[in-house]
Amino acid sequence: LDGEPIAAECTYINPEKLMCWCNSKQPKQNVLCNAVFALEPHHWVKKSVEDKEPKIPKYLDRTKAKEVWLILHSIVDEPFEWYPCDEQMLETMNRAARAIQPKFDQIWFLHNECEVVAKRIWVKGEPEAEFPDVIKDGKYPSFKISKVNVSQHQDESLLQITETEERPPFPPIDSRYTIEDYRLNNAEPNK
């Protein structure tokens, strides 16, 4: 960038990554045709940093760069997004990064639904913040991945992403909550 090398590490935040982070084993075939996950962008940032931060010295040594960026992304040559994105989600990601104060110099997020495809969500030196909670309207948010037919005349299918009230089959990453919190539409932390 401007003649200077930037070391960058990328993390693909897809259903397989979410299952890994919530300690779920790989599901049986076709489970992802109708799966419900917690929408936890604050923990996606935290887990990505935890996974990649120990590699920073190696990146700097190998590239001779002065900065290391973490690039979170939801797309890899796919015509759909795994989960929705809006300004509130980006702000939640920023607050999570400010709370944990990573050693990365910058954190970026790539998502097709954002107004800007690449959005910087954090820069080293931003003031510390409290780790965010994502309760919305008294509920812990989630999203559903459903396989739907493109048309009646084609055998092809695509994935449709929707907000959902259904109980997710995968536990949230946030250990303060359980699957029961979804089922009961009650986002109170477990005591």
Disulfide bonds with the S-S distance in Angstrom:
none
